[in-house]
Amino acid sequence: MGASCVIYVSDLERMSSFYERCVGLPMVDHGAGYRVLESDTWTLSLVQMAPDVATTIEISVPARRRTEVPVKLAVPVASIDEVRVSAGVLGGLVDPPDTQWAFEGFRRCDGVDPEGNVIQ
């Protein structure tokens, strides 16, 4: 098992679809209240928030960036431009091309998933 990350989400189906289709992580396990998506090198577990917690989080369309979160998920993709399009269709957002930067030999760009979690 490689690295893993857990994100607690309010809309499990929408978030699973976003990470499967935008990031290319296939679902390898699922059940009531969770989805596990996995590549050869890491695992992303999406866990349904408790209803009383989910009601305290405001989800807007488009998603409002949640900056008070101490973790940013960074995932490699084949094309930031292609993901910019698919993220928009799936309820997320990838920042415009003029915000991209280079770091450690890779082009980087931030965005948000459908619930406003900052991703790179």
CNS distance restraints for C-alpha pairs under 8 A (distance, minus, plus):
assign (resid   1 and name CA) (resid  41 and name CA) 7.44 0.50 0.50
assign (resid   1 and name CA) (resid  42 and name CA) 7.17 0.50 0.50
assign (resid   2 and name CA) (resid  40 and name CA) 7.76 0.50 0.50
assign (resid   2 and name CA) (resid  41 and name CA) 5.04 0.50 0.50
assign (resid   2 and name CA) (resid  42 and name CA) 4.78 0.50 0.50
assign (resid   2 and name CA) (resid  43 and name CA) 7.07 0.50 0.50
assign (resid   3 and name CA) (resid  41 and name CA) 6.72 0.50 0.50
assign (resid   3 and name CA) (resid  42 and name CA) 4.63 0.50 0.50
assign (resid   3 and name CA) (resid  43 and name CA) 6.36 0.50 0.50
assign (resid   4 and name CA) (resid  42 and name CA) 5.31 0.50 0.50
assign (resid   4 and name CA) (resid  43 and name CA) 4.48 0.50 0.50
assign (resid   4 and name CA) (resid  44 and name CA) 5.70 0.50 0.50
assign (resid   4 and name CA) (resid  45 and name CA) 7.61 0.50 0.50
assign (resid   5 and name CA) (resid  43 and name CA) 6.38 0.50 0.50
assign (resid   5 and name CA) (resid  44 and name CA) 4.97 0.50 0.50
assign (resid   5 and name CA) (resid  45 and name CA) 6.23 0.50 0.50
assign (resid   6 and name CA) (resid  44 and name CA) 5.84 0.50 0.50
assign (resid   6 and name CA) (resid  45 and name CA) 4.67 0.50 0.50
assign (resid   6 and name CA) (resid  46 and name CA) 5.85 0.50 0.50
assign (resid   6 and name CA) (resid  47 and name CA) 7.19 0.50 0.50
assign (resid   7 and name CA) (resid  44 and name CA) 7.63 0.50 0.50
assign (resid   7 and name CA) (resid  45 and name CA) 6.38 0.50 0.50
assign (resid   7 and name CA) (resid  46 and name CA) 5.07 0.50 0.50
assign (resid   7 and name CA) (resid  47 and name CA) 6.29 0.50 0.50
assign (resid   8 and name CA) (resid  46 and name CA) 5.88 0.50 0.50
assign (resid   8 and name CA) (resid  47 and name CA) 4.76 0.50 0.50
assign (resid   8 and name CA) (resid  48 and name CA) 5.80 0.50 0.50
assign (resid   8 and name CA) (resid  49 and name CA) 5.51 0.50 0.50
assign (resid   9 and name CA) (resid  15 and name CA) 7.26 0.50 0.50
assign (resid   9 and name CA) (resid  46 and name CA) 6.55 0.50 0.50
assign (resid   9 and name CA) (resid  47 and name CA) 5.97 0.50 0.50
assign (resid   9 and name CA) (resid  48 and name CA) 5.16 0.50 0.50
assign (resid   9 and name CA) (resid  49 and name CA) 5.47 0.50 0.50
assign (resid   9 and name CA) (resid  54 and name CA) 7.69 0.50 0.50
assign (resid   9 and name CA) (resid 115 and name CA) 7.52 0.50 0.50
assign (resid  10 and name CA) (resid  48 and name CA) 5.83 0.50 0.50
assign (resid  10 and name CA) (resid  49 and name CA) 5.50 0.50 0.50
assign (resid  10 and name CA) (resid  51 and name CA) 7.92 0.50 0.50
assign (resid  10 and name CA) (resid  54 and name CA) 5.36 0.50 0.50
assign (resid  10 and name CA) (resid 115 and name CA) 7.82 0.50 0.50
assign (resid  11 and name CA) (resid  15 and name CA) 6.18 0.50 0.50
assign (resid  11 and name CA) (resid  48 and name CA) 7.15 0.50 0.50
assign (resid  12 and name CA) (resid  16 and name CA) 5.98 0.50 0.50
assign (resid  12 and name CA) (resid  33 and name CA) 7.39 0.50 0.50
assign (resid  12 and name CA) (resid  34 and name CA) 7.21 0.50 0.50
assign (resid  12 and name CA) (resid  35 and name CA) 7.64 0.50 0.50
assign (resid  12 and name CA) (resid  46 and name CA) 6.96 0.50 0.50
assign (resid  12 and name CA) (resid  47 and name CA) 7.12 0.50 0.50
assign (resid  12 and name CA) (resid  48 and name CA) 5.83 0.50 0.50
assign (resid  13 and name CA) (resid  17 and name CA) 6.17 0.50 0.50
assign (resid  14 and name CA) (resid  18 and name CA) 6.20 0.50 0.50
assign (resid  14 and name CA) (resid  90 and name CA) 7.87 0.50 0.50
assign (resid  14 and name CA) (resid 114 and name CA) 7.58 0.50 0.50
assign (resid  15 and name CA) (resid  19 and name CA) 6.32 0.50 0.50
assign (resid  15 and name CA) (resid  46 and name CA) 7.76 0.50 0.50
assign (resid  15 and name CA) (resid 113 and name CA) 7.53 0.50 0.50
assign (resid  15 and name CA) (resid 114 and name CA) 6.70 0.50 0.50
assign (resid  15 and name CA) (resid 115 and name CA) 7.77 0.50 0.50
assign (resid  16 and name CA) (resid  20 and name CA) 6.02 0.50 0.50
assign (resid  16 and name CA) (resid  35 and name CA) 6.87 0.50 0.50
assign (resid  16 and name CA) (resid  37 and name CA) 7.99 0.50 0.50
assign (resid  16 and name CA) (resid  46 and name CA) 7.16 0.50 0.50
assign (resid  17 and name CA) (resid  21 and name CA) 5.88 0.50 0.50
assign (resid  17 and name CA) (resid  90 and name CA) 7.70 0.50 0.50
assign (resid  18 and name CA) (resid  22 and name CA) 5.61 0.50 0.50
assign (resid  18 and name CA) (resid  23 and name CA) 7.56 0.50 0.50
assign (resid  18 and name CA) (resid  87 and name CA) 7.17 0.50 0.50
assign (resid  18 and name CA) (resid  90 and name CA) 5.83 0.50 0.50
assign (resid  18 and name CA) (resid  91 and name CA) 7.73 0.50 0.50
assign (resid  18 and name CA) (resid  92 and name CA) 7.76 0.50 0.50
assign (resid  18 and name CA) (resid 113 and name CA) 7.28 0.50 0.50
assign (resid  18 and name CA) (resid 114 and name CA) 7.53 0.50 0.50
assign (resid  19 and name CA) (resid  23 and name CA) 5.16 0.50 0.50
assign (resid  19 and name CA) (resid  24 and name CA) 6.64 0.50 0.50
assign (resid  19 and name CA) (resid  25 and name CA) 6.20 0.50 0.50
assign (resid  19 and name CA) (resid  37 and name CA) 7.98 0.50 0.50
assign (resid  20 and name CA) (resid  24 and name CA) 4.89 0.50 0.50
assign (resid  20 and name CA) (resid  25 and name CA) 4.64 0.50 0.50
assign (resid  20 and name CA) (resid  26 and name CA) 5.53 0.50 0.50
assign (resid  20 and name CA) (resid  27 and name CA) 7.01 0.50 0.50
assign (resid  20 and name CA) (resid  37 and name CA) 7.30 0.50 0.50
assign (resid  21 and name CA) (resid  25 and name CA) 7.37 0.50 0.50
assign (resid  21 and name CA) (resid  86 and name CA) 7.67 0.50 0.50
assign (resid  22 and name CA) (resid  83 and name CA) 5.85 0.50 0.50
assign (resid  22 and name CA) (resid  86 and name CA) 6.05 0.50 0.50
assign (resid  22 and name CA) (resid  87 and name CA) 6.06 0.50 0.50
assign (resid  23 and name CA) (resid  75 and name CA) 7.15 0.50 0.50
assign (resid  23 and name CA) (resid  76 and name CA) 7.70 0.50 0.50
assign (resid  23 and name CA) (resid  77 and name CA) 6.41 0.50 0.50
assign (resid  23 and name CA) (resid  83 and name CA) 7.78 0.50 0.50
assign (resid  25 and name CA) (resid  37 and name CA) 5.40 0.50 0.50
assign (resid  25 and name CA) (resid  38 and name CA) 5.44 0.50 0.50
assign (resid  25 and name CA) (resid  39 and name CA) 5.86 0.50 0.50
assign (resid  26 and name CA) (resid  37 and name CA) 5.27 0.50 0.50
assign (resid  26 and name CA) (resid  38 and name CA) 5.86 0.50 0.50
assign (resid  26 and name CA) (resid  39 and name CA) 7.11 0.50 0.50
assign (resid  27 and name CA) (resid  35 and name CA) 6.85 0.50 0.50
assign (resid  27 and name CA) (resid  36 and name CA) 5.64 0.50 0.50
assign (resid  27 and name CA) (resid  37 and name CA) 4.18 0.50 0.50
assign (resid  27 and name CA) (resid  38 and name CA) 6.47 0.50 0.50
assign (resid  28 and name CA) (resid  35 and name CA) 7.91 0.50 0.50
assign (resid  28 and name CA) (resid  36 and name CA) 5.73 0.50 0.50
assign (resid  28 and name CA) (resid  37 and name CA) 5.59 0.50 0.50
assign (resid  28 and name CA) (resid  38 and name CA) 6.44 0.50 0.50
assign (resid  29 and name CA) (resid  35 and name CA) 5.95 0.50 0.50
assign (resid  29 and name CA) (resid  36 and name CA) 5.02 0.50 0.50
assign (resid  29 and name CA) (resid  37 and name CA) 7.18 0.50 0.50
assign (resid  30 and name CA) (resid  34 and name CA) 5.68 0.50 0.50
assign (resid  30 and name CA) (resid  35 and name CA) 4.37 0.50 0.50
assign (resid  30 and name CA) (resid  36 and name CA) 6.07 0.50 0.50
assign (resid  31 and name CA) (resid  35 and name CA) 6.65 0.50 0.50
assign (resid  33 and name CA) (resid  47 and name CA) 5.88 0.50 0.50
assign (resid  33 and name CA) (resid  48 and name CA) 4.87 0.50 0.50
assign (resid  34 and name CA) (resid  45 and name CA) 7.11 0.50 0.50
assign (resid  34 and name CA) (resid  46 and name CA) 5.54 0.50 0.50
assign (resid  34 and name CA) (resid  47 and name CA) 4.47 0.50 0.50
assign (resid  34 and name CA) (resid  48 and name CA) 5.94 0.50 0.50
assign (resid  35 and name CA) (resid  45 and name CA) 5.85 0.50 0.50
assign (resid  35 and name CA) (resid  46 and name CA) 5.18 0.50 0.50
assign (resid  35 and name CA) (resid  47 and name CA) 6.67 0.50 0.50
assign (resid  36 and name CA) (resid  43 and name CA) 6.99 0.50 0.50
assign (resid  36 and name CA) (resid  44 and name CA) 5.87 0.50 0.50
assign (resid  36 and name CA) (resid  45 and name CA) 4.47 0.50 0.50
assign (resid  36 and name CA) (resid  46 and name CA) 6.31 0.50 0.50
assign (resid  37 and name CA) (resid  43 and name CA) 5.84 0.50 0.50
assign (resid  37 and name CA) (resid  44 and name CA) 5.12 0.50 0.50
assign (resid  37 and name CA) (resid  45 and name CA) 6.24 0.50 0.50
assign (resid  38 and name CA) (resid  42 and name CA) 5.89 0.50 0.50
assign (resid  38 and name CA) (resid  43 and name CA) 4.35 0.50 0.50
assign (resid  38 and name CA) (resid  44 and name CA) 6.08 0.50 0.50
assign (resid  39 and name CA) (resid  43 and name CA) 6.43 0.50 0.50
assign (resid  49 and name CA) (resid  53 and name CA) 6.32 0.50 0.50
assign (resid  49 and name CA) (resid  54 and name CA) 5.76 0.50 0.50
assign (resid  50 and name CA) (resid  54 and name CA) 6.18 0.50 0.50
assign (resid  51 and name CA) (resid  55 and name CA) 6.27 0.50 0.50
assign (resid  52 and name CA) (resid  56 and name CA) 7.06 0.50 0.50
assign (resid  53 and name CA) (resid  57 and name CA) 7.19 0.50 0.50
assign (resid  59 and name CA) (resid  63 and name CA) 6.25 0.50 0.50
assign (resid  59 and name CA) (resid  64 and name CA) 7.11 0.50 0.50
assign (resid  59 and name CA) (resid 115 and name CA) 5.78 0.50 0.50
assign (resid  59 and name CA) (resid 116 and name CA) 7.33 0.50 0.50
assign (resid  60 and name CA) (resid  64 and name CA) 6.02 0.50 0.50
assign (resid  60 and name CA) (resid 115 and name CA) 7.74 0.50 0.50
assign (resid  61 and name CA) (resid  91 and name CA) 7.43 0.50 0.50
assign (resid  62 and name CA) (resid  91 and name CA) 6.80 0.50 0.50
assign (resid  62 and name CA) (resid  92 and name CA) 7.17 0.50 0.50
assign (resid  62 and name CA) (resid  93 and name CA) 7.84 0.50 0.50
assign (resid  62 and name CA) (resid 114 and name CA) 7.64 0.50 0.50
assign (resid  63 and name CA) (resid  91 and name CA) 7.32 0.50 0.50
assign (resid  63 and name CA) (resid  92 and name CA) 6.57 0.50 0.50
assign (resid  63 and name CA) (resid  93 and name CA) 7.74 0.50 0.50
assign (resid  63 and name CA) (resid 112 and name CA) 7.11 0.50 0.50
assign (resid  63 and name CA) (resid 113 and name CA) 7.35 0.50 0.50
assign (resid  63 and name CA) (resid 114 and name CA) 5.61 0.50 0.50
assign (resid  63 and name CA) (resid 115 and name CA) 5.79 0.50 0.50
assign (resid  63 and name CA) (resid 116 and name CA) 4.89 0.50 0.50
assign (resid  64 and name CA) (resid 115 and name CA) 7.60 0.50 0.50
assign (resid  64 and name CA) (resid 116 and name CA) 5.18 0.50 0.50
assign (resid  65 and name CA) (resid 112 and name CA) 6.33 0.50 0.50
assign (resid  65 and name CA) (resid 116 and name CA) 4.55 0.50 0.50
assign (resid  65 and name CA) (resid 117 and name CA) 6.40 0.50 0.50
assign (resid  65 and name CA) (resid 118 and name CA) 6.46 0.50 0.50
assign (resid  66 and name CA) (resid 116 and name CA) 5.22 0.50 0.50
assign (resid  66 and name CA) (resid 117 and name CA) 5.57 0.50 0.50
assign (resid  66 and name CA) (resid 118 and name CA) 6.63 0.50 0.50
assign (resid  67 and name CA) (resid 117 and name CA) 7.77 0.50 0.50
assign (resid  67 and name CA) (resid 118 and name CA) 7.16 0.50 0.50
assign (resid  69 and name CA) (resid 117 and name CA) 7.66 0.50 0.50
assign (resid  72 and name CA) (resid 117 and name CA) 7.61 0.50 0.50
assign (resid  72 and name CA) (resid 118 and name CA) 5.69 0.50 0.50
assign (resid  72 and name CA) (resid 119 and name CA) 5.44 0.50 0.50
assign (resid  72 and name CA) (resid 120 and name CA) 7.07 0.50 0.50
assign (resid  73 and name CA) (resid 118 and name CA) 7.10 0.50 0.50
assign (resid  73 and name CA) (resid 119 and name CA) 4.84 0.50 0.50
assign (resid  73 and name CA) (resid 120 and name CA) 6.16 0.50 0.50
assign (resid  74 and name CA) (resid 119 and name CA) 5.74 0.50 0.50
assign (resid  74 and name CA) (resid 120 and name CA) 4.38 0.50 0.50
assign (resid  75 and name CA) (resid 119 and name CA) 7.83 0.50 0.50
assign (resid  75 and name CA) (resid 120 and name CA) 6.30 0.50 0.50
assign (resid  77 and name CA) (resid  83 and name CA) 7.62 0.50 0.50
assign (resid  79 and name CA) (resid  83 and name CA) 6.33 0.50 0.50
assign (resid  80 and name CA) (resid  84 and name CA) 5.98 0.50 0.50
assign (resid  80 and name CA) (resid 109 and name CA) 7.58 0.50 0.50
assign (resid  81 and name CA) (resid  85 and name CA) 6.74 0.50 0.50
assign (resid  81 and name CA) (resid  97 and name CA) 8.00 0.50 0.50
assign (resid  82 and name CA) (resid  86 and name CA) 6.44 0.50 0.50
assign (resid  83 and name CA) (resid  87 and name CA) 5.63 0.50 0.50
assign (resid  83 and name CA) (resid  94 and name CA) 7.42 0.50 0.50
assign (resid  84 and name CA) (resid  88 and name CA) 6.40 0.50 0.50
assign (resid  84 and name CA) (resid  93 and name CA) 6.60 0.50 0.50
assign (resid  84 and name CA) (resid  94 and name CA) 4.95 0.50 0.50
assign (resid  84 and name CA) (resid  95 and name CA) 7.62 0.50 0.50
assign (resid  85 and name CA) (resid  89 and name CA) 6.52 0.50 0.50
assign (resid  86 and name CA) (resid  90 and name CA) 6.18 0.50 0.50
assign (resid  87 and name CA) (resid  91 and name CA) 6.20 0.50 0.50
assign (resid  87 and name CA) (resid  92 and name CA) 4.73 0.50 0.50
assign (resid  87 and name CA) (resid  93 and name CA) 5.40 0.50 0.50
assign (resid  87 and name CA) (resid  94 and name CA) 6.67 0.50 0.50
assign (resid  87 and name CA) (resid 113 and name CA) 7.55 0.50 0.50
assign (resid  88 and name CA) (resid  92 and name CA) 5.14 0.50 0.50
assign (resid  88 and name CA) (resid  93 and name CA) 5.22 0.50 0.50
assign (resid  88 and name CA) (resid  94 and name CA) 7.52 0.50 0.50
assign (resid  90 and name CA) (resid 114 and name CA) 7.31 0.50 0.50
assign (resid  91 and name CA) (resid 113 and name CA) 7.05 0.50 0.50
assign (resid  91 and name CA) (resid 114 and name CA) 4.78 0.50 0.50
assign (resid  92 and name CA) (resid 111 and name CA) 7.47 0.50 0.50
assign (resid  92 and name CA) (resid 112 and name CA) 5.46 0.50 0.50
assign (resid  92 and name CA) (resid 113 and name CA) 4.39 0.50 0.50
assign (resid  92 and name CA) (resid 114 and name CA) 4.41 0.50 0.50
assign (resid  92 and name CA) (resid 115 and name CA) 7.74 0.50 0.50
assign (resid  92 and name CA) (resid 116 and name CA) 7.62 0.50 0.50
assign (resid  93 and name CA) (resid 111 and name CA) 5.28 0.50 0.50
assign (resid  93 and name CA) (resid 112 and name CA) 5.25 0.50 0.50
assign (resid  93 and name CA) (resid 113 and name CA) 6.61 0.50 0.50
assign (resid  93 and name CA) (resid 114 and name CA) 7.77 0.50 0.50
assign (resid  94 and name CA) (resid 109 and name CA) 7.19 0.50 0.50
assign (resid  94 and name CA) (resid 110 and name CA) 6.14 0.50 0.50
assign (resid  94 and name CA) (resid 111 and name CA) 4.00 0.50 0.50
assign (resid  94 and name CA) (resid 112 and name CA) 6.48 0.50 0.50
assign (resid  95 and name CA) (resid  99 and name CA) 6.52 0.50 0.50
assign (resid  95 and name CA) (resid 100 and name CA) 7.90 0.50 0.50
assign (resid  95 and name CA) (resid 109 and name CA) 6.59 0.50 0.50
assign (resid  95 and name CA) (resid 110 and name CA) 5.86 0.50 0.50
assign (resid  95 and name CA) (resid 111 and name CA) 5.25 0.50 0.50
assign (resid  96 and name CA) (resid 100 and name CA) 7.47 0.50 0.50
assign (resid  97 and name CA) (resid 109 and name CA) 7.84 0.50 0.50
assign (resid  99 and name CA) (resid 109 and name CA) 6.65 0.50 0.50
assign (resid 100 and name CA) (resid 107 and name CA) 6.69 0.50 0.50
assign (resid 100 and name CA) (resid 108 and name CA) 5.46 0.50 0.50
assign (resid 100 and name CA) (resid 109 and name CA) 4.66 0.50 0.50
assign (resid 100 and name CA) (resid 110 and name CA) 7.68 0.50 0.50
assign (resid 101 and name CA) (resid 107 and name CA) 5.69 0.50 0.50
assign (resid 101 and name CA) (resid 108 and name CA) 5.23 0.50 0.50
assign (resid 101 and name CA) (resid 109 and name CA) 6.64 0.50 0.50
assign (resid 102 and name CA) (resid 106 and name CA) 5.48 0.50 0.50
assign (resid 102 and name CA) (resid 107 and name CA) 4.51 0.50 0.50
assign (resid 102 and name CA) (resid 108 and name CA) 5.83 0.50 0.50
assign (resid 103 and name CA) (resid 107 and name CA) 6.58 0.50 0.50
assign (resid 103 and name CA) (resid 108 and name CA) 6.93 0.50 0.50
assign (resid 108 and name CA) (resid 120 and name CA) 6.70 0.50 0.50
assign (resid 109 and name CA) (resid 120 and name CA) 5.54 0.50 0.50
assign (resid 110 and name CA) (resid 118 and name CA) 6.86 0.50 0.50
assign (resid 110 and name CA) (resid 119 and name CA) 5.69 0.50 0.50
assign (resid 110 and name CA) (resid 120 and name CA) 4.30 0.50 0.50
assign (resid 111 and name CA) (resid 118 and name CA) 5.74 0.50 0.50
assign (resid 111 and name CA) (resid 119 and name CA) 5.32 0.50 0.50
assign (resid 111 and name CA) (resid 120 and name CA) 6.09 0.50 0.50
assign (resid 112 and name CA) (resid 116 and name CA) 5.06 0.50 0.50
assign (resid 112 and name CA) (resid 117 and name CA) 5.28 0.50 0.50
assign (resid 112 and name CA) (resid 118 and name CA) 4.53 0.50 0.50
assign (resid 112 and name CA) (resid 119 and name CA) 5.46 0.50 0.50
assign (resid 113 and name CA) (resid 117 and name CA) 5.50 0.50 0.50
assign (resid 113 and name CA) (resid 118 and name CA) 6.75 0.50 0.50
assign (resid 113 and name CA) (resid 119 and name CA) 6.88 0.50 0.50
